[in-house]
Amino acid sequence: MAFDLQTARLLLLELGNSIRDKLLRARTSALSEQASLSAISRESAADTIYEIDRVSEEVIEIWFAKHWPAEAPIELVMEGIDHPVTIPHGLPVQETTYKCILDPIDGTRGIMYDKRSAWFLAGVAPQRGVDTQLSDIEVAVMVELPTSKQWRADQLSAIRGQGASADSINIFTGEKLPLMLQPSTAENPWHGFAYISRFFPTGKALTASIEQELWETLHTVGDTRESMIFEDQYLSTGGQFYELLAGHDRMIADIRPLVFNKLGIESALCCHPYDVCSSLILKEMNVVIEHPLGGQLTGPLDTTSPIAWVAYANDRFAARVRPAFQRTLKKLLND
């Protein structure tokens, strides 16, 4: 069978399922051996690597070597890989046809304490060397890595221009059923979930002040009622994407690179290209995702570049909120 984007989509879903199953087995083994998947394994330039991350790293290169078609040579880009990795092994990067960026476990801190699902994320783009951008991604997938109390794990995927698809998997029986997801159709944030990410102490005060001014700006002039907007800080970009796609959240923004720049802080605790490599799925489901100050969400397919993004549930919501958000950012982040 000739290799095409549909083949790439199915293969990446299969890889995500392999990582999910490996993680479930490792969690069971750790519990029986009273071991901890939350122990720190090592530090990288991009992030802290925990023992749970090693579970996925063990799978990746072996899986690609075994399953990825030789007629579609590919370069792998992921956290934890600090040297060029190509499939077939040893092939010069310039001779590969595709570049795959992936995050085997996005949401490590949540899943390793069994608090909330993590996500396997991956995107494939035509190989353009160092010029390959997030905006070049043509295939994207998300596979849920569930907590121990879940029986269901969802998976989503998209091919550029061909829409998105979603399924739910019974992790005990393997049964797969179609999953219907619908982003919110609301045109404003009132009485819904919307927020700006502020997971860590660094920059939290400034981020909160930006969010407060945004909601106050949008609030109807003369309306003395409280602004009813709820938030749910999901410590996983993939998880945040899912909440938007499922219609649970109406707007999520991650402006950490902009806040850190304003404060003169150098920090790796922000989004990187591998965190947002599945943004194509949002676009194919008509969720608006872009740079917070406007323009296309893009960036190099590497593991260290800081990425700021905002996603609005639909075009009408974006038209209502975007101008106020951008004015607020410029007001509070400009010198």
C-alpha positions in Angstrom: 0.0 0.0 0.0 1.4 3.4 -1.0 2.2 5.8 1.8 -0.1 8.8 2.1 -1.4 11.2 4.8 -4.2 8.8 5.8 -1.6 6.1 6.4 0.4 8.5 8.6 -2.7 9.4 10.6 -3.5 5.7 11.3 0.1 4.9 12.2 0.4 7.8 14.7 -2.9 6.8 16.3 -1.4 3.3 16.6 1.7 4.7 18.2 -0.4 6.7 20.7 -2.4 3.6 21.6 0.9 1.7 22.2 2.1 4.4 24.5 -1.2 4.4 26.4 -1.1 0.6 26.9 2.6 0.8 27.9 1.7 3.5 30.5 -1.2 1.5 31.9 1.0 -1.5 32.3 3.8 0.5 33.9 1.4 2.1 36.4 0.1 -1.3 37.4 3.7 -2.6 37.8 4.7 0.5 39.8 1.8 0.0 42.2 2.6 -3.6 42.8 6.3 -2.8 43.3 5.6 0.3 45.4 7.7 2.3 42.9 7.0 5.9 41.9 6.5 7.2 38.3 6.8 10.7 39.7 10.5 10.6 40.6 12.7 13.0 38.6 14.8 11.1 36.0 16.8 14.0 34.6 16.7 17.6 33.5 16.6 18.7 29.9 16.9 22.1 28.2 13.1 22.0 27.6 11.7 20.6 30.8 12.1 18.2 33.8 12.0 14.6 32.8 10.2 12.2 35.2 10.3 8.4 35.4 6.9 8.3 33.7 8.4 10.0 30.7 10.9 7.2 30.3 8.0 4.8 29.8 7.2 6.6 26.5 10.7 7.2 25.4 11.4 3.4 25.4 8.5 2.9 23.0 9.1 5.7 20.4 12.2 4.8 18.4 11.6 1.1 18.6 8.0 1.5 17.4 9.1 3.8 14.4 11.8 1.4 13.4 9.4 -1.5 13.4 6.3 0.1 11.9 7.1 3.3 9.9 7.3 2.6 6.2 10.8 2.9 4.7 9.4 4.6 1.6 8.5 7.6 3.8 11.8 8.4 5.6 11.2 10.7 8.6 13.0 12.8 11.3 11.7 12.6 14.9 11.6 15.6 17.1 10.7 15.2 20.7 11.6 16.2 24.2 14.4 13.9 25.5 16.1 13.5 22.1 19.1 15.7 21.9 20.6 14.3 18.7 19.2 13.8 15.2 17.0 10.7 15.0 15.8 9.5 11.6 13.9 6.4 10.4 15.4 4.4 8.7 18.1 4.7 11.4 21.3 6.6 10.3 19.7 8.3 7.3 20.9 11.9 6.9 18.2 14.4 7.9 18.4 16.1 4.5 17.3 12.8 2.9 14.1 12.4 4.9 10.7 13.3 3.4 8.8 14.1 6.6 9.4 15.6 10.0 7.4 14.3 13.0 7.2 16.3 16.2 5.6 14.7 19.2 5.0 14.8 22.9 4.6 11.3 24.2 3.0 12.4 27.5 1.7 15.9 27.6 0.4 16.5 31.1 3.0 14.5 32.9 2.5 16.1 36.3 -1.2 15.4 36.3 -1.1 11.7 35.2 1.8 10.7 37.3 -0.2 11.7 40.4 -3.3 10.0 38.8 -5.2 13.4 39.0 -6.2 13.9 35.4 -5.6 12.5 31.9 -2.5 13.2 30.0 -2.3 13.2 26.2 -0.1 11.8 23.4 0.4 14.5 20.8 2.0 14.2 17.4 2.1 16.1 14.1 3.7 15.4 10.8 4.9 18.0 8.2 6.8 17.8 4.9 10.5 18.0 5.7 11.8 21.6 5.1 14.8 21.3 7.4 15.2 24.0 10.1 12.5 26.0 8.2 9.8 23.5 9.0 7.1 25.2 10.9 4.0 24.3 13.0 1.9 25.8 10.2 3.3 23.2 7.9 1.8 20.2 9.8 -0.5 18.2 7.6 -1.5 15.4 10.0 -2.1 15.6 13.7 -3.3 13.2 16.4 -4.2 13.2 20.1 -4.6 10.1 22.2 -5.8 10.2 25.8 -3.7 8.6 28.5 -6.3 8.0 31.2 -6.3 8.0 34.9 -6.7 4.7 36.8 -10.4 5.1 37.4 -11.3 5.6 33.7 -12.6 2.9 31.4 -12.7 5.1 28.4 -9.9 6.9 26.5 -10.6 9.2 23.6 -8.5 9.7 20.4 -8.7 12.5 17.9 -7.0 13.1 14.6 -7.1 15.3 11.5 -5.7 15.7 8.0 -5.3 19.3 6.7 -8.4 20.2 4.6 -10.1 16.9 5.3 -11.7 17.6 8.7 -11.2 15.8 12.0 -12.4 12.5 13.5 -12.7 11.2 17.0 -13.3 7.8 18.7 -13.6 6.5 22.2 -11.8 3.4 23.2 -12.8 1.0 26.0 -9.3 0.3 27.5 -10.5 -3.0 29.0 -12.1 -4.5 25.9 -10.6 -2.5 23.0 -14.0 -1.7 21.6 -14.0 1.5 19.6 -17.0 3.7 19.1 -17.4 7.0 17.2 -17.2 10.1 19.4 -19.2 13.2 18.6 -17.5 16.4 19.7 -18.9 19.9 19.3 -17.0 23.1 20.2 -19.1 25.7 22.0 -21.3 27.9 19.9 -21.5 30.6 22.5 -20.6 34.2 21.4 -19.4 35.4 24.8 -17.7 34.0 28.0 -20.5 34.7 30.4 -21.7 31.7 32.5 -19.1 29.5 30.8 -15.5 28.4 31.2 -12.7 30.7 29.9 -9.3 31.5 31.3 -5.6 32.3 30.8 -3.2 29.6 31.9 -1.3 30.4 35.1 0.0 27.0 36.4 3.1 28.2 38.3 3.9 31.0 40.7 6.2 32.7 38.2 4.3 35.5 36.4 1.0 34.5 38.0 0.2 38.0 39.4 0.7 39.7 36.1 -1.3 37.1 34.2 -4.2 37.4 36.7 -4.2 41.2 36.3 -4.4 40.8 32.5 -7.3 38.4 32.8 -9.2 40.6 35.3 -8.8 43.6 33.1 -10.0 41.6 30.0 -13.2 40.5 31.7 -13.9 43.9 33.1 -13.4 45.5 29.7 -15.8 43.0 28.1 -18.4 43.4 30.9 -21.4 45.5 29.8 -21.0 49.1 30.8 -23.4 50.0 33.6 -24.1 46.3 34.4 -23.7 46.0 38.2 -24.0 42.2 38.2 -20.9 40.1 38.8 -19.0 38.8 35.7 -19.8 35.0 35.9 -16.9 33.3 34.2 -15.5 30.0 35.4 -12.1 28.5 35.0 -10.6 25.0 35.0 -6.8 25.1 34.9 -6.0 21.9 33.0 -2.2 21.3 33.3 -1.9 19.9 29.8 -2.1 21.7 26.5 -3.6 18.6 24.9 -6.1 18.5 27.7 -6.9 22.2 27.1 -7.4 21.5 23.4 -9.8 18.6 24.2 -11.9 20.8 26.5 -12.3 23.3 23.7 -13.1 20.6 21.1 -15.7 19.0 23.5 -17.4 22.4 24.0 -16.5 22.5 27.7 -14.3 25.7 27.5 -15.0 28.8 25.3 -11.6 30.4 25.4 -8.1 29.4 26.7 -4.9 31.4 26.3 -1.4 30.6 27.2 0.7 33.8 27.3 3.5 32.7 29.5 6.3 33.7 26.9 4.8 37.2 26.7 4.6 37.6 30.5 8.1 36.2 31.1 9.5 38.6 28.5 7.8 41.5 30.2 9.2 40.5 33.6 12.7 39.8 32.2 12.5 36.2 33.2 14.1 33.3 31.4 12.1 30.2 32.0 11.4 26.9 30.3 8.1 26.6 32.0 6.0 27.5 29.0 4.6 25.9 25.9 6.9 24.6 23.3 6.1 23.5 19.7 5.5 19.9 20.7 2.8 21.0 23.1 0.8 22.6 20.3 1.6 20.2 17.5 -2.0 19.0 17.4 -3.5 22.4 16.9 -4.5 21.4 13.3 -7.3 19.4 14.9 -8.8 22.6 16.4 -8.5 24.3 13.0 -10.3 21.4 11.3 -13.1 21.6 13.8 -13.4 25.4 13.3 -11.9 26.4 16.7 -9.9 29.6 16.2 -6.3 29.2 17.4 -3.8 31.9 16.8 -1.0 34.0 18.4 -2.5 36.1 21.2 -1.4 39.4 19.5 -2.9 38.2 16.2 -1.7 36.2 13.3 -1.1 32.6 12.5 0.1 30.3 15.3 3.5 29.0 14.1 7.0 28.4 15.2 9.9 26.0 14.4 9.5 22.3 14.9 12.0 22.1 17.8 11.9 21.4 21.5 12.9 24.7 23.0 11.1 27.6 21.3 8.6 29.4 23.5 5.0 29.4 22.1 2.2 31.7 23.1 -1.3 30.9 21.9 -5.0 31.7 22.3 -8.0 29.6 21.2 -11.5 30.8 20.8 -14.4 28.4 20.5 -15.7 29.8 17.2 -15.4 32.8 14.9 -18.2 34.8 16.5 -16.6 34.4 20.0 -13.2 35.5 18.5 -14.7 38.5 16.9 -16.2 39.6 20.2 -13.3 38.9 22.5 -10.1 39.2 20.4 -10.0 43.0 20.1 -10.3 43.5 23.9 -7.8 40.8 24.6 -5.2 42.3 22.2 -5.7 45.8 23.6 -5.3 44.5 27.1 -2.1 42.6 26.3 -0.6 45.7 24.6 -1.6 47.9 27.5 -0.2 45.7 30.3 2.8 44.1 28.5 4.2 47.1 26.6 6.9 49.1 28.3 
